[in-house]
Amino acid sequence: MEMTLESAGKALQLRDDVLALFNDERYKNVFEEGYFKAEAMRLPLALVDNEMQDEVEQRILQEKIKAIGHLHVYLNSAIALGNQVQFSLDAEERERVQANKVMAVDEVTGEEYEVEDN
């Protein structure tokens, strides 16, 4: 996958923002405890509630259940993409540094060694 430096920067920023959210106490209270836990437990129970058996209500409940999953996947995907971008950028930097090294061969042992660039 090819990505511009601008896109890579945005992916890294999004990852960092999501990670910062995960560490925020308000996120934990509202989303982890409220939305991802309590609401995720309430919705399947509502699906079998006798008062919620109408076709429209059933469809709405199913869409709400899917929405919880979609948000969870989105947040985790943002972290995974940011991690992949970081790994790629780090690998490119290592390759660039390696390509710029000046190597020489010891005439006695035949071993390669890096020549100090002064």
C-alpha positions as CSV (number, residue, x, y, z in Angstrom):
1,M,0.0,0.0,0.0
2,E,1.4,3.4,-1.0
3,M,0.6,6.4,1.1
4,T,1.7,10.0,1.0
5,L,3.6,11.5,3.9
6,E,0.5,13.7,4.5
7,S,-1.8,10.6,4.7
8,A,0.7,8.8,6.9
9,G,0.8,11.8,9.2
10,K,-3.0,11.8,9.4
11,A,-3.1,8.1,10.2
12,L,-0.5,8.5,12.9
13,Q,-2.4,11.5,14.4
14,L,-5.7,9.5,14.3
15,R,-4.0,6.6,16.1
16,D,-2.6,8.9,18.7
17,D,-5.9,10.6,19.2
18,V,-7.8,7.3,19.6
19,L,-5.2,6.1,22.1
20,A,-5.5,9.4,24.0
21,L,-9.3,8.9,24.1
22,F,-8.9,5.4,25.4
23,N,-6.9,6.8,28.3
24,D,-9.4,9.5,29.1
25,E,-11.6,8.8,32.1
26,R,-14.6,10.4,30.4
27,Y,-14.2,8.1,27.4
28,K,-14.1,5.1,29.8
29,N,-17.2,6.2,31.6
30,V,-19.3,7.1,28.5
31,F,-18.1,4.6,26.0
32,E,-16.5,1.6,27.6
33,E,-18.9,1.4,30.5
34,G,-21.9,3.0,28.9
35,Y,-22.0,2.3,25.2
36,F,-19.8,-0.7,24.7
37,K,-20.9,-2.5,27.9
38,A,-24.3,-1.4,29.2
39,E,-25.9,-0.6,25.8
40,A,-24.4,-3.6,24.2
41,M,-26.0,-5.8,26.9
42,R,-29.4,-4.0,26.8
43,L,-30.0,-4.1,23.0
44,P,-30.0,-7.9,22.6
45,L,-32.4,-8.2,25.6
46,A,-34.7,-5.6,23.9
47,L,-34.7,-7.8,20.8
48,V,-36.6,-10.5,22.7
49,D,-38.8,-8.1,24.7
50,N,-42.5,-8.7,23.8
51,E,-43.1,-5.0,23.4
52,M,-40.3,-4.7,20.8
53,Q,-41.4,-7.4,18.4
54,D,-42.7,-5.0,15.7
55,E,-40.7,-5.3,12.5
56,V,-39.6,-1.7,12.5
57,E,-38.4,-1.9,16.2
58,Q,-36.6,-5.1,15.5
59,R,-34.7,-3.6,12.5
60,I,-33.8,-0.5,14.6
61,L,-32.5,-2.6,17.4
62,Q,-30.4,-4.7,15.0
63,E,-29.0,-1.6,13.4
64,K,-28.0,-0.2,16.8
65,I,-26.3,-3.5,17.7
66,K,-24.4,-3.3,14.4
67,A,-23.4,0.3,15.1
68,I,-21.7,-0.6,18.3
69,G,-19.6,-3.2,16.4
70,H,-18.8,-0.7,13.6
71,L,-17.6,1.9,16.0
72,H,-15.5,-0.6,17.9
73,V,-14.0,-1.9,14.7
74,Y,-13.3,1.7,13.4
75,L,-11.4,2.7,16.6
76,N,-9.3,-0.5,16.6
77,S,-8.7,-0.2,12.8
78,A,-7.4,3.4,13.3
79,I,-4.9,2.1,15.8
80,A,-3.9,-0.8,13.6
81,L,-3.4,1.4,10.6
82,G,-1.3,3.9,12.6
83,N,0.8,1.1,13.9
84,Q,1.4,-0.3,10.4
85,V,2.3,3.2,9.1
86,Q,4.7,3.7,12.0
87,F,6.3,0.3,11.3
88,S,6.7,1.1,7.6
89,L,8.2,4.6,8.3
90,D,10.6,3.1,10.8
91,A,11.6,0.4,8.3
92,E,12.2,3.0,5.6
93,E,14.3,5.0,7.9
94,R,16.5,2.0,8.8
95,E,16.9,1.2,5.1
96,R,17.8,4.8,4.4
97,V,20.4,4.8,7.1
98,Q,21.7,1.4,6.0
99,A,22.0,2.6,2.4
100,N,24.0,5.7,3.4
101,K,26.6,3.7,5.3
102,V,30.0,3.5,3.7
103,M,31.4,0.0,4.0
104,A,35.0,-1.2,3.5
105,V,36.7,-4.6,3.5
106,D,39.5,-5.4,5.8
107,E,42.3,-6.5,3.5
108,V,43.7,-9.0,6.1
109,T,40.5,-10.7,7.3
110,G,38.2,-10.0,4.4
111,E,35.5,-8.8,6.8
112,E,33.3,-5.8,6.0
113,Y,33.2,-2.9,8.4
114,E,31.5,0.5,8.5
115,V,33.7,3.5,7.7
116,E,33.2,6.4,10.0
117,D,31.9,9.4,8.1
118,N,33.7,12.5,9.3
